[in-house]
Amino acid sequence: MISPIEIERLVLAAIPDAEVRVTDMTGTGDHFEVKVVSAGFRGKSILDQHKMVFEALEKEMENRIHAVKIKTQTPVENN
């Protein structure tokens, strides 16, 4: 299992300016919804934005995270 706080830290290490919200979708510590808002997403496709988040979680996806639902936005889109 991994905690939402650990996931938040991993994403922030990769995307320092991000605002991150992590929700444990099932209460089992292995299915999460991750919302990331970052100016670094500006000009990038949704696919590229999601790749940035997946890269931050890649190691944990191998054994501690079973499923992740990702939502990404720029600060302008979040308002």
Residue pairs with C-beta under 8 A, 6 or more apart in sequence:
1 28
1 29
1 30
1 64
2 29
2 30
2 60
2 64
2 65
3 29
4 22
4 23
4 24
4 32
5 22
6 60
7 20
7 22
7 32
7 34
7 57
7 60
7 65
8 20
8 21
8 22
10 56
10 57
10 60
11 18
11 20
11 22
11 34
11 36
11 53
11 56
11 57
12 18
12 20
13 56
14 52
14 53
14 55
14 56
15 36
15 38
15 40
15 52
15 53
15 56
17 38
17 39
17 40
18 36
18 37
18 38
18 40
19 36
19 37
19 38
19 78
20 34
20 35
20 36
20 37
21 34
21 35
22 32
22 33
22 34
22 35
23 32
23 33
23 34
24 31
24 32
25 31
25 32
25 33
25 67
25 69
30 64
30 65
30 66
30 67
31 66
31 67
31 68
32 65
32 67
32 68
32 69
33 68
33 69
33 70
33 71
34 53
34 57
34 68
34 69
34 70
34 71
35 70
35 71
35 72
35 73
36 49
36 53
36 70
36 71
36 72
36 73
37 72
37 73
37 74
37 75
37 77
37 78
38 72
38 74
38 75
39 74
39 75
40 52
41 49
41 52
41 72
41 73
41 74
42 74
42 76
44 52
46 72
49 72
50 70
50 72
52 72
53 68
53 70
53 72
54 61
54 68
54 70
57 65
57 68
61 68
